[in-house]
Amino acid sequence: MRRYELMLILRPDAPDERATALIDRTTRYVVAAGGQIIKVAPWGRRRLAYPIDRCRDGSYHIVVFESPADAIIELEHSLKITEDVLRYLVTRAVRPIKARRDAGASGDGEDLEAVIPPAEDEDDMDPGELIDESESEAAPAAID
C-alpha cells in the first residue's frame, strides 16, 4: 500500500455537520477499500486565489492515508460528484529523507547516493564559474 495525501476544499457556507459527514464518509470509504487513515487535519477557512462557484473562501481539510492504488480512482469519482467539494487533490506522499536513510541502512536495496545528491563546497568554486558566459558578452564592463 502507498501513502497518499488528500486535500479537500469545501464550501464555506456548508454547515459543520455536513462537512464532518463528508470527511467521515471519505475516511470510511478508504477503510472499506482496505486502506488505513493516518491523520485527518482541518486547516480552517482560507481565502481562495480566485472565486470558485461564486465562493471567495474555502474550508480546507487534509487527510493522510494508506490505500491500494485501485481505490484512488473511485475515491476521486466520489469527490467529483459531491456538491460541497469545491476542489480536491490526491497526491502520493513521499517518505522523508530520514526514513529513506533508515530504510537504506536496513538493506532494502535503495541506493542513498541516488536519492540524496552530494553537497558541493561553495568555497572551492572559482568565481569565474558563477558568471554566465552570455552575460559576459553582453556586459563586459560588469565583470571587471
Backbone as CSV, one residue per row, in Angstrom:
resi,resn,N_x,N_y,N_z,CA_x,CA_y,CA_z,C_x,C_y,C_z
1,MET,0.847,-1.186,0.000,0.000,0.000,0.000,0.886,1.241,0.000
2,ARG,0.405,2.263,-0.644,1.132,3.521,-0.728,0.457,4.566,0.145
3,ARG,1.237,5.565,0.523,0.703,6.653,1.343,0.284,7.800,0.427
4,TYR,-0.895,8.346,0.700,-1.456,9.439,-0.082,-1.872,10.578,0.837
5,GLU,-1.947,11.770,0.251,-2.498,12.935,0.932,-3.668,13.447,0.107
6,LEU,-4.761,13.708,0.775,-5.957,14.241,0.124,-6.217,15.630,0.678
7,MET,-6.204,16.625,-0.198,-6.534,17.994,0.189,-7.938,18.274,-0.311
8,LEU,-8.819,18.623,0.612,-10.206,18.948,0.277,-10.456,20.416,0.535
9,ILE,-11.103,21.076,-0.398,-11.588,22.435,-0.191,-13.103,22.363,-0.274
10,LEU,-13.742,22.611,0.853,-15.194,22.512,0.936,-15.820,23.897,0.907
11,ARG,-17.102,23.939,0.573,-17.833,25.204,0.561,-17.821,25.831,1.947
12,PRO,-17.605,27.129,2.035,-17.571,27.775,3.346,-18.959,27.904,3.968
13,ASP,-20.006,27.913,3.132,-21.365,28.070,3.661,-22.003,26.733,4.043
14,ALA,-21.287,25.625,3.848,-21.809,24.314,4.246,-21.782,24.201,5.772
15,PRO,-22.843,23.697,6.367,-22.853,23.536,7.826,-21.744,22.578,8.280
16,ASP,-21.301,22.756,9.506,-20.236,21.915,10.047,-20.624,20.442,10.063
17,GLU,-21.902,20.161,10.262,-22.351,18.773,10.287,-22.146,18.099,8.927
18,ARG,-22.435,18.841,7.846,-22.257,18.272,6.511,-20.784,18.106,6.181
19,ALA,-19.952,19.045,6.602,-18.515,18.925,6.362,-17.948,17.730,7.122
20,THR,-18.364,17.575,8.362,-17.912,16.439,9.159,-18.402,15.122,8.561
21,ALA,-19.644,15.106,8.090,-20.197,13.898,7.469,-19.428,13.545,6.192
22,LEU,-19.027,14.552,5.428,-18.266,14.312,4.201,-16.889,13.734,4.521
23,ILE,-16.221,14.281,5.512,-14.914,13.755,5.924,-15.061,12.325,6.443
24,ASP,-16.088,12.076,7.250,-16.320,10.729,7.769,-16.610,9.736,6.640
25,ARG,-17.407,10.161,5.666,-17.736,9.290,4.545,-16.472,8.967,3.737
26,THR,-15.605,9.957,3.558,-14.361,9.748,2.819,-13.445,8.787,3.563
27,THR,-13.296,8.974,4.865,-12.425,8.082,5.638,-12.998,6.666,5.709
28,ARG,-14.317,6.549,5.822,-14.936,5.221,5.815,-14.708,4.511,4.489
29,TYR,-14.761,5.270,3.395,-14.531,4.684,2.078,-13.103,4.147,1.975
30,VAL,-12.142,4.912,2.464,-10.743,4.467,2.407,-10.560,3.188,3.214
31,VAL,-11.141,3.143,4.405,-11.019,1.962,5.263,-11.726,0.761,4.628
32,ALA,-12.894,0.982,4.018,-13.633,-0.106,3.373,-12.881,-0.655,2.163
33,ALA,-12.073,0.181,1.515,-11.309,-0.259,0.351,-10.015,-0.964,0.756
34,GLY,-9.789,-1.121,2.052,-8.593,-1.821,2.519,-7.476,-0.902,2.936
35,GLY,-7.764,0.381,3.078,-6.742,1.346,3.458,-6.734,1.616,4.946
36,GLN,-5.884,2.547,5.327,-5.746,2.925,6.731,-5.579,4.434,6.806
37,ILE,-6.325,5.073,7.704,-6.239,6.517,7.896,-5.072,6.806,8.829
38,ILE,-4.189,7.693,8.419,-3.045,8.090,9.235,-3.373,9.340,10.035
39,LYS,-3.921,10.360,9.354,-4.191,11.629,10.035,-5.268,12.395,9.285
40,VAL,-6.138,13.058,10.034,-7.133,13.970,9.472,-6.919,15.312,10.166
41,ALA,-6.662,16.357,9.378,-6.360,17.659,9.961,-7.164,18.751,9.264
42,PRO,-8.048,19.421,10.001,-8.729,20.579,9.400,-7.798,21.789,9.431
43,TRP,-7.677,22.468,8.309,-6.827,23.657,8.225,-7.623,24.933,8.444
44,GLY,-8.922,24.821,8.457,-9.749,26.002,8.686,-10.143,26.704,7.397
45,ARG,-10.734,27.859,7.577,-11.233,28.645,6.448,-10.135,29.565,5.941
46,ARG,-9.916,29.530,4.625,-8.880,30.351,3.999,-9.400,30.971,2.719
47,ARG,-8.760,32.037,2.329,-9.130,32.760,1.117,-8.612,32.007,-0.105
48,LEU,-9.440,31.896,-1.125,-9.054,31.257,-2.376,-8.330,32.251,-3.266
49,ALA,-7.506,31.771,-4.151,-6.781,32.641,-5.077,-7.726,33.257,-6.107
50,TYR,-8.798,32.567,-6.428,-9.793,33.065,-7.378,-11.142,32.471,-6.990
51,PRO,-12.240,33.117,-7.372,-13.556,32.591,-6.994,-13.858,31.258,-7.677
52,ILE,-14.413,30.341,-6.904,-14.862,29.055,-7.419,-16.335,28.938,-7.054
53,ASP,-17.201,28.817,-8.054,-18.649,28.744,-7.836,-19.140,29.888,-6.949
54,ARG,-18.658,31.072,-7.222,-19.024,32.307,-6.501,-18.577,32.313,-5.037
55,CYS,-17.658,31.458,-4.679,-17.123,31.429,-3.304,-15.717,32.016,-3.315
56,ARG,-15.468,32.944,-2.413,-14.137,33.539,-2.284,-13.309,32.841,-1.204
57,ASP,-13.953,32.104,-0.302,-13.271,31.382,0.774,-13.570,29.898,0.641
58,GLY,-12.747,29.095,1.319,-12.978,27.659,1.336,-12.530,27.073,2.658
59,SER,-13.130,25.979,3.024,-12.768,25.270,4.244,-11.824,24.131,3.854
60,TYR,-10.577,24.223,4.300,-9.535,23.280,3.906,-9.430,22.132,4.911
61,HIS,-9.232,20.921,4.388,-9.030,19.729,5.212,-7.988,18.857,4.521
62,ILE,-7.128,18.230,5.330,-6.127,17.303,4.803,-6.356,15.937,5.430
63,VAL,-6.329,14.908,4.597,-6.453,13.527,5.061,-5.233,12.778,4.539
64,VAL,-4.449,12.213,5.442,-3.290,11.396,5.082,-3.694,9.943,5.318
65,PHE,-3.508,9.110,4.300,-3.943,7.723,4.415,-3.083,6.821,3.564
66,GLU,-3.141,5.525,3.861,-2.510,4.494,3.053,-3.615,3.673,2.410
67,SER,-3.444,3.390,1.124,-4.507,2.699,0.407,-3.932,2.003,-0.815
68,PRO,-4.620,0.975,-1.298,-4.244,0.399,-2.593,-4.519,1.417,-3.704
69,ALA,-3.755,1.338,-4.758,-3.877,2.314,-5.849,-5.227,2.237,-6.551
70,ASP,-5.861,1.083,-6.559,-7.146,0.927,-7.250,-8.253,1.755,-6.610
71,ALA,-8.180,1.961,-5.313,-9.244,2.664,-4.602,-9.223,4.170,-4.846
72,ILE,-8.116,4.708,-5.308,-7.990,6.156,-5.501,-8.916,6.651,-6.601
73,ILE,-9.058,5.904,-7.667,-9.902,6.323,-8.791,-11.354,6.454,-8.349
74,GLU,-11.835,5.480,-7.600,-13.221,5.537,-7.133,-13.414,6.650,-6.099
75,LEU,-12.410,6.881,-5.266,-12.489,7.980,-4.300,-12.582,9.321,-5.016
76,GLU,-11.759,9.519,-6.039,-11.811,10.765,-6.807,-13.150,10.939,-7.502
77,HIS,-13.703,9.865,-8.023,-15.010,9.949,-8.675,-16.082,10.359,-7.670
78,SER,-16.013,9.799,-6.490,-16.973,10.143,-5.441,-16.866,11.618,-5.053
79,LEU,-15.645,12.131,-4.943,-15.454,13.537,-4.569,-15.868,14.481,-5.702
80,LYS,-15.694,14.021,-6.941,-16.023,14.861,-8.089,-17.508,15.180,-8.168
81,ILE,-18.356,14.251,-7.760,-19.796,14.459,-7.883,-20.431,15.007,-6.601
82,THR,-19.630,15.266,-5.579,-20.150,15.813,-4.332,-20.240,17.326,-4.441
83,GLU,-21.412,17.895,-4.168,-21.638,19.326,-4.354,-20.890,20.204,-3.355
84,ASP,-20.643,19.707,-2.160,-19.977,20.531,-1.144,-18.473,20.641,-1.353
85,VAL,-17.904,19.855,-2.254,-16.469,19.899,-2.520,-16.214,20.886,-3.652
86,LEU,-15.461,21.958,-3.337,-15.079,22.910,-4.377,-13.927,22.365,-5.209
87,ARG,-12.892,21.896,-4.533,-11.728,21.301,-5.185,-11.174,20.192,-4.300
88,TYR,-10.475,19.258,-4.926,-9.781,18.202,-4.195,-8.517,17.857,-4.956
89,LEU,-7.556,17.304,-4.246,-6.322,16.850,-4.883,-5.772,15.685,-4.081
90,VAL,-5.565,14.573,-4.761,-4.960,13.399,-4.136,-3.554,13.276,-4.696
91,THR,-2.558,13.284,-3.809,-1.171,13.144,-4.226,-0.529,11.998,-3.460
92,ARG,0.444,11.397,-4.085,1.196,10.341,-3.417,2.231,10.991,-2.524
93,ALA,2.240,10.639,-1.262,3.163,11.231,-0.300,4.544,10.599,-0.459
94,VAL,5.561,11.422,-0.281,6.939,10.970,-0.364,7.476,10.807,1.039
95,ARG,8.200,9.715,1.262,8.768,9.495,2.586,9.841,10.536,2.869
96,PRO,9.966,10.986,4.110,11.033,11.926,4.451,12.416,11.304,4.238
97,ILE,13.433,12.149,4.087,14.788,11.683,3.830,15.286,10.817,4.984
98,LYS,14.956,11.177,6.217,15.395,10.380,7.366,14.856,8.958,7.263
99,ALA,13.616,8.815,6.853,13.046,7.475,6.702,13.755,6.727,5.581
100,ARG,14.160,7.421,4.526,14.900,6.772,3.449,16.261,6.301,3.939
101,ARG,16.925,7.119,4.754,18.229,6.719,5.291,18.083,5.488,6.163
102,ASP,17.048,5.475,7.028,16.829,4.321,7.885,16.527,3.081,7.046
103,ALA,15.754,3.246,6.003,15.429,2.111,5.139,16.672,1.635,4.398
104,GLY,17.533,2.562,3.982,18.764,2.190,3.293,19.708,1.450,4.211
105,ALA,19.739,1.817,5.494,20.604,1.137,6.447,20.114,-0.273,6.729
106,SER,18.820,-0.494,6.577,18.289,-1.829,6.843,18.564,-2.790,5.692
107,GLY,19.004,-2.239,4.540,19.404,-3.108,3.447,18.273,-3.478,2.507
108,ASP,17.345,-2.564,2.246,16.262,-2.903,1.321,16.662,-2.663,-0.130
109,GLY,17.914,-2.269,-0.365,18.400,-2.150,-1.730,18.316,-0.753,-2.304
110,GLU,17.799,0.200,-1.578,17.687,1.551,-2.103,19.030,2.254,-1.971
111,ASP,19.521,2.821,-3.059,20.809,3.490,-3.070,20.638,4.920,-2.575
112,LEU,21.243,5.240,-1.440,21.076,6.576,-0.860,21.781,7.642,-1.672
113,GLU,22.881,7.306,-2.328,23.573,8.315,-3.124,22.713,8.770,-4.293
114,ALA,21.860,7.893,-4.801,20.964,8.269,-5.890,19.822,9.138,-5.382
115,VAL,19.441,8.944,-4.116,18.332,9.705,-3.547,18.782,11.080,-3.085
116,ILE,19.925,11.139,-2.408,20.414,12.392,-1.843,21.665,12.801,-2.597
117,PRO,21.609,13.877,-3.393,22.799,14.282,-4.136,23.859,14.825,-3.177
118,PRO,25.145,14.645,-3.506,26.194,15.144,-2.628,26.216,16.667,-2.629
119,ALA,26.544,17.228,-1.484,26.630,18.687,-1.364,27.942,19.160,-1.949
120,GLU,27.904,20.295,-2.643,29.112,20.861,-3.221,29.614,21.962,-2.308
121,ASP,30.934,22.057,-2.172,31.521,23.146,-1.397,31.557,24.393,-2.248
122,GLU,30.968,25.471,-1.742,30.989,26.727,-2.474,32.325,27.431,-2.308
123,ASP,33.089,27.085,-1.243,34.388,27.715,-1.018,35.397,27.304,-2.076
124,ASP,35.293,26.097,-2.603,36.241,25.587,-3.581,35.941,26.061,-4.992
125,MET,34.818,26.732,-5.201,34.428,27.146,-6.545,35.192,28.387,-6.965
126,ASP,35.537,28.440,-8.238,36.197,29.600,-8.818,35.141,30.660,-9.114
127,PRO,35.374,31.945,-8.768,34.351,32.969,-9.027,33.985,33.081,-10.499
128,GLY,34.883,32.702,-11.393,34.578,32.760,-12.816,33.512,31.757,-13.219
129,GLU,33.342,30.689,-12.430,32.328,29.685,-12.747,30.920,30.192,-12.502
130,LEU,30.765,31.184,-11.662,29.451,31.695,-11.319,28.887,32.640,-12.373
131,ILE,29.707,33.117,-13.287,29.265,34.076,-14.290,28.845,33.325,-15.545
132,ASP,27.644,33.604,-16.007,27.143,33.016,-17.236,27.852,33.673,-18.406
133,GLU,28.284,32.906,-19.395,29.040,33.471,-20.498,28.183,34.390,-21.364
134,SER,26.904,34.189,-21.400,26.059,35.086,-22.176,26.038,36.468,-21.537
135,GLU,26.165,36.538,-20.212,26.212,37.830,-19.533,27.553,38.522,-19.800
136,SER,28.636,37.762,-19.912,29.947,38.378,-20.111,30.048,39.027,-21.494
137,GLU,29.379,38.479,-22.500,29.375,39.083,-23.812,28.524,40.340,-23.857
138,ALA,27.441,40.346,-23.115,26.517,41.470,-23.168,27.046,42.655,-22.365
139,ALA,27.702,42.402,-21.250,28.164,43.493,-20.388,29.577,43.195,-19.892
140,PRO,30.608,43.398,-20.744,31.966,43.066,-20.317,32.474,43.976,-19.197
141,ALA,31.937,45.188,-19.061,32.396,46.094,-18.017,31.946,45.642,-16.648
142,ALA,30.864,44.888,-16.575,30.346,44.442,-15.280,31.234,43.361,-14.676
143,ILE,32.002,42.665,-15.487,32.861,41.596,-14.982,34.065,42.170,-14.264
144,ASP,34.637,43.245,-14.806,35.841,43.841,-14.225,35.472,44.461,-12.955
